Amino acid sequence: MKSNFSKISGWAFLVGVLVALVFGFMGSTNVNVWMGLVVLGIIVGLLNISSAESKNFLMSCAVLIVVSSLGRDALTALPWLINVLNALLVLFVPATIVVATRNAFNMARS
């Protein structure tokens, strides 16, 4: 049986991605939505990503962050896609920072 933390973090990840997609498509720039995505990203980073998964998670997030950040000029004809990528960045950047920091501490400890 899954622990309560893994259930919460799994839901946080799912809700975060759905909120990022919905508000990205809507083009919302509401600060409360962005802050909610940041909080969900921190929860995902703290509770959802195990040490065994951290390498794959960091690689995937690094690619997503780089492509999203550098690909904006190529996507000017699709502003809704830029909004979705920005919303996903707001979710994944805090999660990536948390997981990368935890991974660095684990490497320094061993």
MIVEX-436877 format. One line per field, with one value per atom (N, C-alpha, C, CB): residue number from 0; x, y, z. Coordinates in steps of 0.1 Angstrom, whole numbers. Each point is the difference from the previous one (the first is absolute). Glycine has a CB too. Layout:
N
resi = (NUM,...)
px = (X,...)
py = (Y,...)
pz = (Z,...)
END
This chain:
110
resi = (0,0,0,0,1,1,1,1,2,2,2,2,3,3,3,3,4,4,4,4,5,5,5,5,6,6,6,6,7,7,7,7,8,8,8,8,9,9,9,9,10,10,10,10,11,11,11,11,12,12,12,12,13,13,13,13,14,14,14,14,15,15,15,15,16,16,16,16,17,17,17,17,18,18,18,18,19,19,19,19,20,20,20,20,21,21,21,21,22,22,22,22,23,23,23,23,24,24,24,24,25,25,25,25,26,26,26,26,27,27,27,27,28,28,28,28,29,29,29,29,30,30,30,30,31,31,31,31,32,32,32,32,33,33,33,33,34,34,34,34,35,35,35,35,36,36,36,36,37,37,37,37,38,38,38,38,39,39,39,39,40,40,40,40,41,41,41,41,42,42,42,42,43,43,43,43,44,44,44,44,45,45,45,45,46,46,46,46,47,47,47,47,48,48,48,48,49,49,49,49,50,50,50,50,51,51,51,51,52,52,52,52,53,53,53,53,54,54,54,54,55,55,55,55,56,56,56,56,57,57,57,57,58,58,58,58,59,59,59,59,60,60,60,60,61,61,61,61,62,62,62,62,63,63,63,63,64,64,64,64,65,65,65,65,66,66,66,66,67,67,67,67,68,68,68,68,69,69,69,69,70,70,70,70,71,71,71,71,72,72,72,72,73,73,73,73,74,74,74,74,75,75,75,75,76,76,76,76,77,77,77,77,78,78,78,78,79,79,79,79,80,80,80,80,81,81,81,81,82,82,82,82,83,83,83,83,84,84,84,84,85,85,85,85,86,86,86,86,87,87,87,87,88,88,88,88,89,89,89,89,90,90,90,90,91,91,91,91,92,92,92,92,93,93,93,93,94,94,94,94,95,95,95,95,96,96,96,96,97,97,97,97,98,98,98,98,99,99,99,99,100,100,100,100,101,101,101,101,102,102,102,102,103,103,103,103,104,104,104,104,105,105,105,105,106,106,106,106,107,107,107,107,108,108,108,108,109,109,109,109)
px = (8,-8,9,-19,15,8,-2,-2,13,-1,-8,22,-26,-8,8,-13,27,8,1,13,-12,1,-13,18,-29,-13,-1,-11,15,-1,9,-6,18,9,-4,18,-23,-5,-11,6,-16,-10,5,-16,26,5,6,5,2,6,-11,20,-30,-11,-7,-2,-2,-7,8,-12,25,9,1,13,-12,1,-13,17,-29,-13,-2,-9,12,-1,9,-6,18,9,-6,20,-25,-6,-12,9,-18,-13,3,-12,20,2,10,-4,12,9,-9,19,-28,-9,-9,0,-4,-8,8,-15,29,8,0,-3,-1,-1,13,-21,22,13,-3,9,-19,-4,11,-24,29,11,-4,7,-19,-4,1,-16,13,2,15,-21,29,15,5,2,-6,5,-5,0,-12,-5,8,-22,26,9,14,-13,18,13,-1,6,-16,-2,-2,-11,3,-1,13,-24,32,13,9,-3,3,8,-5,4,-17,-5,4,-20,19,4,15,-17,25,15,3,4,-11,3,-5,-1,-11,-7,-1,-12,13,-4,12,-20,32,11,10,-3,5,9,14,-18,27,15,2,7,-13,2,-6,-1,-9,-6,6,-21,29,5,8,0,8,8,-9,19,-29,-9,-8,-1,-4,-8,8,-13,25,8,4,9,-7,3,-12,17,-29,-12,-3,-9,10,-3,10,-10,22,11,-4,18,-21,-4,-12,10,-20,-13,3,-13,21,3,8,0,10,8,-8,20,-27,-8,-11,5,-11,-11,6,-13,24,6,5,6,1,7,-9,21,-32,-9,-11,5,-5,-11,0,2,10,1,-6,20,-19,-5,-15,22,-28,-14,-8,7,-2,-8,-13,21,-23,-13,-10,12,-7,-9,0,4,-10,1,-6,-1,-9,-5,10,-23,31,11,10,-4,8,9,-5,9,-22,-6,0,-15,12,1,14,-19,29,13,5,5,-10,4,-7,2,-14,-7,7,-22,26,8,13,-11,17,13,-2,8,-19,-2,-2,-11,5,-1,13,-24,31,12,13,-11,12,13,1,-1,-9,2,3,-15,8,2,14,-24,29,14,10,-8,6,9,0,-4,-7,-1,7,-22,19,6,15,-22,26,15,7,-5,-1,7,1,-9,-2,0,10,-24,25,9,15,-17,19,14,4,-3,-7,3,3,-14,6,2,13,-24,29,13,11,-10,8,10,1,-4,-7,0,7,-21,20,6,15,-23)
py = (-12,12,12,-12,22,12,9,-1,8,9,12,-8,16,12,10,-4,5,9,-3,3,-15,-3,2,-17,15,3,16,-21,28,15,5,1,-6,5,-4,-1,-11,-4,8,-23,27,9,14,-14,18,13,1,3,-13,0,0,-13,5,0,13,-25,30,13,11,-8,8,10,1,-2,-10,-1,4,-18,14,4,15,-23,28,15,8,-4,-1,7,-1,-6,-5,-1,9,-24,23,8,15,-19,23,15,4,-1,-8,3,2,-13,5,1,13,-25,28,12,13,-14,13,11,8,1,-7,7,4,-12,24,5,3,9,-15,2,-4,-3,12,-3,-11,24,-25,-11,-14,16,-17,-12,-4,5,5,-2,-5,17,-10,-4,-14,24,-27,-14,-10,9,-6,-9,-1,6,5,-1,-9,23,-22,-8,-15,20,-22,-14,-6,5,4,-5,-3,14,-7,-3,-13,25,-27,-12,-12,13,-12,-10,-3,6,4,-2,-7,20,-16,-5,-14,23,-26,-12,-11,14,-10,-9,-6,13,-7,-5,-7,18,-31,-8,2,-17,13,1,-8,3,-15,-8,7,-21,29,7,13,-12,17,14,3,1,-11,2,2,-14,5,1,13,-25,28,12,12,-11,12,12,1,-2,-9,1,5,-19,13,4,14,-23,28,14,9,-7,3,9,2,-8,-3,1,9,-23,21,8,15,-20,23,14,6,-6,-1,6,2,-11,1,1,11,-24,24,10,14,-17,19,13,5,-4,-5,5,-2,-7,0,-2,10,-23,33,10,8,2,1,8,-8,12,-25,-8,-2,-12,15,-3,13,-20,31,12,-1,12,-21,-1,-8,1,-7,-8,5,-20,31,6,-9,22,-30,-9,-11,4,-8,-10,6,-12,25,7,1,13,-10,1,-13,18,-29,-13,-4,-7,10,-3,9,-6,18,9,-6,20,-24,-6,-12,10,-19,-12,4,-13,23,5,4,7,0,5,-12,21,-32,-12,-8,-1,-1,-9,7,-12,25,6,-2,17,-14,-2,-15,20,-29,-14,-4,-5,10,-3,5,1,11,6,-8,23,-28,-8,-13,11,-18,-13,1,-8,18,2,3,8,0,3,-12,24,-32,-12,-10,4,-5,-9,4,-4,17,5,-3,19,-17,-3,-15,20,-28,-15,-4,-3,10,-4,5,2,10,5,-9,23,-28,-9,-13,11,-16,-14,1,-8)
pz = (0,0,0,12,-20,-1,12,-25,29,11,-4,9,1,-2,-8,21,-18,-7,-14,21,-25,-14,-7,5,1,-6,-2,11,-1,-1,-11,25,-25,-10,-14,17,-19,-13,-4,5,4,-4,-3,14,-6,-2,-14,24,-28,-14,-10,8,-7,-10,0,3,8,1,-5,20,-17,-5,-15,20,-26,-15,-6,1,4,-5,2,5,6,2,-10,25,-26,-10,-14,15,-19,-13,-2,-1,11,-2,0,12,-2,1,-11,24,-29,-11,-13,10,-12,-12,1,-2,15,2,-1,14,-12,-1,13,-24,35,13,5,5,0,7,14,-22,28,14,9,-6,15,9,9,-1,5,9,-7,12,-24,-8,0,-14,10,0,13,-18,29,13,4,7,-11,2,-7,3,-15,-8,6,-21,26,7,13,-9,16,12,-4,12,-22,-5,-5,-6,0,-5,12,-20,30,12,6,4,-3,6,-8,9,-22,-9,2,-17,17,2,13,-14,25,13,2,8,-13,4,-11,16,-29,-10,-7,-4,5,-8,10,-18,16,9,-5,5,3,-4,-13,24,-25,-12,-13,15,-13,-11,-4,6,3,-1,-13,25,-29,-12,-12,10,-12,-12,1,-1,13,2,-3,17,-12,-3,-15,23,-30,-14,-8,3,1,-7,2,2,11,3,-7,22,-22,-6,-15,16,-23,-14,-1,-5,13,-1,2,8,2,4,-12,25,-30,-11,-12,10,-14,-12,1,-5,16,3,0,13,-7,1,-13,24,-31,-13,-12,10,-9,-11,-2,3,6,-1,-13,25,-30,-13,-11,8,-8,-11,1,-1,12,3,0,13,-18,0,-7,2,-11,-7,8,-21,32,9,14,-15,18,13,11,-10,7,10,4,-9,0,3,9,-22,19,9,14,-20,21,13,8,-9,2,6,5,-15,6,4,12,-24,24,12,13,-16,15,11,5,-8,-1,3,7,-19,14,6,14,-23,26,13,10,-9,4,7,2,-8,-3,0,5,-18,17,5,15,-19,27,14,4,4,-11,2,-3,-4,-7,-4,10,-24,28,10,13,-9,14,12,-2,6,-17,-3,-2,-10,2,-2,13,-23,31,13,9,-2,3,8,-6,6,-19,-7,3,-18,18,3,15,-18,27,14,2,7,-14,1,-6,-2,-9,-5,9,-23,29,9,13,-9,13,12,-2,6,-18,-3,-4,-6)
END
